[in-house]
Each structure stands twice: as structure tokens, then as C-alpha cells.
Amino acid sequence: MSGMTRRWGLALAVVLAAGVAGAEEWETVAKTPFVIKVRPRPGTKAKDIWAEGELKASALRIQTVLEDQGSYRLFMPYVKESRVVRPTDDGGRLTYTRLDLPVVSSRDYICHVVTESKVAPDGTGVYQQRWKAEPDAFPARRDVVRLRLNEGSWKVEPKGEGTSWVVYKFTVDPGGSVPGFLASVGQNDAVVDTLRAVEKRAQTLPVEPPPAK
């Protein structure tokens, strides 16, 4: 099995991100560099995935990265298009993302994204974001599989100077025809790739100004 094939599994699970639900017990599949747990989502082909661990970037910087959905195409694995379509009545936004993946056809998804809390300019507080698919918000594109189950959340807490504790949860159904072995391999790699991509992007942001006194 090629390296690209082995790493693809999470392309199709991770790049899409998610919430956690269901009655099954969690299975811990990795403890380093991040704790990663999985469980099946009853009644679907999807899995709930829970990842958490430390990132070497401030919570304020990570918040800035995760709030900028329009730039995900610049650093998130496999993301080729990303944009904010419009604001929503609840203060959130509708976003569009298209993925180019090896082996299978492109996928896209429309999500309703809501920011529930933010880190303050002085670095205190907790950042929380959640999202859920809105697959029928506008028509599907030709030759692109529309993902209908894609939900999740980010939680980012300051841990110390220049570090944060991040909890990333998601559930996604890959949609379309996906070979079974591809849907299950590479999962850990893709989660790690996504978290590292966020960390690297946060580290390259301009230096944060000191808080106003």
C-alpha cells in the first residue's frame, strides 16, 4: 500500500472536521503526539473522532487561524477552495470548502459555522467554534460529491506562554463510493497533519501587539 494511500484515510475524515455523538465506547488509537479516540456513529458509515493535545502557539493566534475560513485553502491539507459565503442570522457564517483527494473524486461541503466564545486580546478566555453541514444551501457542483454529514467543534485554551491546549472533534461521512480499506487507514496521520497545519499557520502570523493598559 503506497504512502499516499495510507495517509489518505484521514484526508477524508480529518480535513472535514466534527462533533461527537453516539452510544459506542471510545477507542484510543493514539497517545502521541496527540491523544486520538474514535467510535462508530450509529446508523451511518461515519466515525466520531476526538483529538486533543498541546500546540506550540498562543490561543489568540490559533483563534485567528481558525476564524479565517476563507484562507483554509492556503494551509489545510487537501483543501483547494475555501470561502465565506455569507453571514447567518445567529451571528455565524455559511462557508464553502472543496477538497481534492487522491484516489477518489473531489468532495465539497457547506457548513454553518458559529463562534461560541473567544479569547480576549490579553490572551485570557477560551475559544470555541462549532459547525454543522448545510448540504442543500445551494446546488451541488458537477463531478463533485457533496458531503451531507460533517459536524464538529474546536476548543482552544491557553496553557502557558506561547502554548495552547486544543480539543478537536468531528464526524464526517465521506460520501459516494469509497473503498473500505481507504476509509479506515491513515486516520491518525491526517488528524496530526491538520493540527500541525493549524499550529504552523499560527506560528507564522505577525507578532501579537501587547494588550492595552
C-alpha positions in Angstrom: 0.0 0.0 0.0 1.6 3.3 -1.0 2.4 6.1 1.5 -0.2 8.4 -0.2 -2.9 5.8 0.1 -2.1 5.1 3.7 -2.3 8.8 4.6 -5.5 9.4 2.6 -7.9 7.9 5.2 -7.9 11.0 7.3 -7.9 13.2 4.4 -11.4 12.0 4.1 -12.1 12.2 7.8 -10.0 15.0 9.1 -9.9 17.7 6.6 -13.5 17.8 7.1 -13.7 18.1 10.7 -16.6 17.4 13.7 -18.8 16.7 16.5 -19.2 13.7 18.7 -22.3 11.6 19.3 -23.5 8.0 19.7 -23.6 5.4 22.3 -20.5 3.3 21.5 -17.4 3.3 23.7 -14.4 5.4 22.7 -11.3 3.5 21.4 -8.0 5.3 22.0 -6.0 4.8 18.8 -3.0 7.1 19.6 -1.5 8.8 22.6 1.3 10.7 21.0 1.9 13.4 19.7 -1.9 13.8 20.4 -4.5 11.7 22.1 -6.9 10.4 19.4 -10.0 8.5 20.1 -12.6 7.1 17.7 -16.0 5.4 17.8 -18.6 4.5 15.2 -21.6 6.8 14.6 -24.7 4.6 14.9 -26.7 4.3 11.7 -24.0 5.8 9.4 -20.7 4.9 7.8 -19.1 7.7 9.7 -16.9 7.7 12.8 -16.7 10.2 15.6 -13.1 11.4 16.1 -11.8 13.2 19.2 -8.2 14.6 19.2 -6.6 16.7 21.8 -3.1 17.9 22.8 -0.8 20.8 23.0 0.1 23.2 20.2 3.1 25.5 20.3 1.2 28.7 19.6 -0.9 31.0 21.7 -4.6 30.6 21.9 -5.1 34.0 20.4 -3.1 33.1 17.3 -4.9 29.8 16.9 -8.2 31.6 17.2 -7.2 33.9 14.4 -6.3 31.0 12.2 -9.5 29.1 12.8 -11.7 32.1 12.3 -10.3 32.7 8.8 -12.2 30.0 6.9 -11.5 31.8 3.7 -7.8 31.1 4.0 -8.0 27.4 4.8 -7.1 26.7 1.2 -3.7 28.1 1.9 -2.6 25.7 4.6 -5.2 23.0 5.4 -4.4 19.5 3.9 -6.2 18.8 0.6 -8.3 22.0 0.7 -8.4 23.6 -2.7 -11.3 26.0 -2.3 -12.5 27.8 0.8 -14.6 30.9 1.2 -17.2 32.5 3.5 -20.4 32.7 1.5 -22.5 34.9 3.7 -23.2 35.8 7.4 -26.1 34.0 9.1 -28.9 35.5 11.3 -27.4 34.0 14.5 -24.1 35.8 14.1 -22.4 32.8 12.4 -21.4 32.3 8.7 -22.1 29.9 5.9 -18.8 28.6 4.4 -17.9 26.5 1.3 -15.0 24.1 1.1 -13.8 21.8 -1.7 -11.3 19.0 -1.3 -9.1 17.5 -3.9 -8.2 14.0 -2.7 -6.1 11.2 -4.2 -7.8 8.1 -5.5 -11.4 9.3 -5.3 -13.3 12.2 -6.8 -13.4 15.7 -5.2 -15.7 16.4 -2.2 -17.2 19.6 -1.1 -19.3 20.8 1.9 -21.2 23.8 3.0 -21.2 24.4 6.7 -22.9 26.7 9.2 -20.1 27.9 11.5 -20.7 29.6 14.8 -18.2 31.1 17.2 -19.4 30.5 20.7 -16.7 32.2 22.7 -13.4 34.0 22.1 -10.0 34.5 23.7 -9.7 38.2 24.8 -6.9 40.5 23.4 -5.0 39.9 26.7 -4.9 36.2 26.0 -7.4 35.1 28.6 -10.6 33.1 28.0 -11.5 30.1 25.8 -12.1 29.9 22.1 -14.9 27.7 21.0 -16.2 27.1 17.5 -18.8 24.6 16.2 -20.0 23.8 12.7 -22.6 21.6 11.0 -23.2 20.8 7.4 -25.9 22.6 5.4 -25.7 20.5 2.2 -28.7 21.9 0.5 -27.8 25.6 1.0 -27.1 25.8 -2.7 -26.9 23.2 -5.6 -24.2 20.6 -5.9 -21.5 21.0 -8.5 -21.0 18.7 -11.4 -18.4 15.9 -10.7 -18.0 16.9 -7.0 -19.5 14.7 -4.3 -21.4 16.9 -1.7 -20.8 15.7 1.9 -24.1 15.7 3.9 -22.8 14.7 7.3 -20.0 17.0 8.6 -20.1 18.5 12.0 -17.7 19.3 14.7 -16.0 21.7 17.1 -12.8 23.3 18.2 -11.9 24.3 21.7 -8.7 26.2 22.4 -7.5 27.1 25.9 -4.3 29.0 26.9 -1.9 26.6 28.6 1.2 28.8 29.1 3.3 31.3 27.3 3.1 30.5 23.6 1.2 27.2 24.1 -2.4 26.1 24.0 -4.5 23.0 24.7 -6.6 22.1 21.7 -9.6 19.8 21.6 -10.7 19.0 18.0 -13.9 16.8 17.5 -15.5 15.9 14.3 -17.8 13.5 12.5 -17.9 13.2 8.7 -19.4 10.7 6.3 -17.0 10.6 3.3 -19.9 10.2 0.8 -20.0 8.4 -2.5 -18.2 5.2 -3.3 -15.1 4.8 -1.0 -13.1 1.6 -0.8 -13.4 0.2 2.7 -9.7 -0.1 3.4 -9.2 3.6 2.4 -11.8 4.8 4.8 -10.1 3.2 7.7 -6.3 3.7 7.1 -4.2 6.8 7.6 -6.7 8.2 10.2 -4.1 9.2 12.8 -1.8 10.8 10.2 -4.5 13.0 8.8 -5.6 14.3 12.3 -2.0 15.0 13.1 -1.4 16.7 9.8 -4.4 19.0 10.4 -3.4 20.0 13.9 0.2 20.6 12.8 -1.1 22.7 9.9 -3.0 24.9 12.3 0.0 25.2 14.6 2.4 26.2 11.7 0.0 28.7 10.4 -0.5 30.3 13.8 3.3 30.5 14.3 3.7 32.5 11.1 1.2 35.2 12.0 2.5 38.7 12.8 3.7 39.2 16.3 0.8 40.0 18.6 0.6 43.5 20.0 0.8 43.8 23.8 -2.6 44.2 25.5 -3.7 47.8 26.1 -3.2 49.1 29.6 
